[in-house]
């Protein structure tokens, strides 16, 4: 179990901001190699996190592959549906102001 008063933080795959784990959506890889949403955060194995504001901007790229150590093959239809439903506003009422995404050259 965790320490009393300890709040675990995770980093969003898209905007790279650090947020409390409970405020992020966990992604996991299923048996077929598809990246699936894990809202209850109970799937076994490695997970990656994305904030709700960035869910619509998530792309299957090198960051996703690296987060799952090369086991990810594609996004599941369920996750793609969640990504299409996002209108850019967080479902939980909003977070602090977002940092702009990092642009690498």
C-alpha positions as CSV (number, residue, x, y, z in Angstrom):
1,X,0.0,0.0,0.0
2,X,1.0,3.6,-0.4
3,X,2.1,6.0,2.2
4,X,-0.5,8.2,3.9
5,X,-0.9,11.5,2.1
6,X,1.3,10.4,-0.9
7,X,-0.1,11.3,-4.3
8,X,1.4,9.4,-7.2
9,X,2.1,11.5,-10.3
10,X,2.4,10.4,-13.9
11,X,3.3,12.1,-17.2
12,X,0.9,12.6,-20.1
13,X,2.2,11.0,-23.4
14,X,1.1,14.0,-25.5
15,X,1.8,17.2,-23.5
16,X,4.4,15.7,-21.1
17,X,2.8,17.5,-18.1
18,X,3.0,15.8,-14.8
19,X,-0.4,15.3,-13.1
20,X,-1.9,13.2,-10.3
21,X,-2.4,9.7,-11.5
22,X,-6.1,9.7,-10.7
23,X,-6.7,12.6,-13.1
24,X,-5.2,10.8,-16.1
25,X,-6.6,8.1,-18.3
26,X,-4.5,4.9,-18.2
27,X,-3.8,3.1,-21.4
28,X,-2.8,-0.6,-21.5
29,X,-2.0,-3.2,-24.2
30,X,-4.3,-6.2,-24.5
31,X,-3.4,-9.8,-25.7
32,X,-3.6,-8.8,-29.4
33,X,-1.3,-5.8,-29.0
34,X,-4.0,-3.2,-29.2
35,X,-3.8,-0.1,-27.0
36,X,-7.0,0.0,-25.0
37,X,-8.4,2.4,-22.4
38,X,-8.1,1.3,-18.8
39,X,-10.3,3.7,-16.8
40,X,-10.4,1.5,-13.7
41,X,-6.6,1.2,-13.8
42,X,-6.7,-2.6,-13.1
43,X,-5.4,-4.2,-16.3
44,X,-2.1,-6.1,-15.8
45,X,1.1,-5.0,-17.4
46,X,2.7,-1.8,-18.3
47,X,0.6,1.3,-18.6
48,X,0.8,4.8,-20.2
49,X,-1.1,7.8,-19.3
50,X,-2.8,10.7,-21.2
51,X,-4.7,13.7,-19.8
52,X,-8.3,14.1,-21.0
53,X,-7.5,17.4,-22.8
54,X,-4.9,15.6,-24.9
55,X,-6.9,12.4,-25.7
56,X,-8.1,13.8,-29.1
57,X,-4.5,14.7,-30.1
58,X,-3.0,11.2,-29.3
59,X,-1.4,9.6,-32.3
60,X,0.1,6.1,-32.7
61,X,3.7,7.1,-33.0
62,X,7.1,6.4,-31.5
63,X,6.1,7.7,-28.0
64,X,3.3,5.1,-27.8
65,X,5.6,2.4,-29.0
66,X,8.3,3.3,-26.5
67,X,5.8,3.6,-23.6
68,X,4.8,0.0,-24.3
69,X,8.3,-1.3,-25.1
70,X,7.4,-2.2,-28.7
71,X,4.4,-4.4,-27.8
72,X,1.7,-2.1,-29.2
73,X,0.4,-2.8,-32.7
74,X,-2.4,-0.3,-33.0
75,X,-5.2,1.6,-31.2
76,X,-8.3,-0.4,-30.4
77,X,-11.6,0.6,-31.9
78,X,-12.8,1.5,-28.4
79,X,-10.0,3.9,-27.8
80,X,-10.4,5.4,-31.3
81,X,-14.1,6.0,-30.5
82,X,-13.1,7.8,-27.2
83,X,-10.6,9.9,-29.1
84,X,-13.2,10.9,-31.7
85,X,-15.7,11.9,-29.0
86,X,-13.3,14.4,-27.4
87,X,-14.2,18.0,-28.2
88,X,-11.1,19.4,-26.5
89,X,-12.7,20.0,-23.1
90,X,-11.9,17.8,-20.1
91,X,-14.7,15.6,-18.9
92,X,-14.0,16.3,-15.3
93,X,-14.5,20.1,-15.4
94,X,-10.9,21.1,-16.4
95,X,-7.4,21.1,-15.2
96,X,-4.8,23.8,-14.7
97,X,-3.8,25.6,-17.8
98,X,-2.1,23.3,-20.3
99,X,1.5,23.6,-21.3
100,X,1.9,23.8,-25.1
101,X,3.1,20.5,-26.6
102,X,6.9,20.1,-27.0
103,X,8.1,20.7,-30.5
104,X,11.2,18.7,-31.3
105,X,13.5,19.5,-34.2
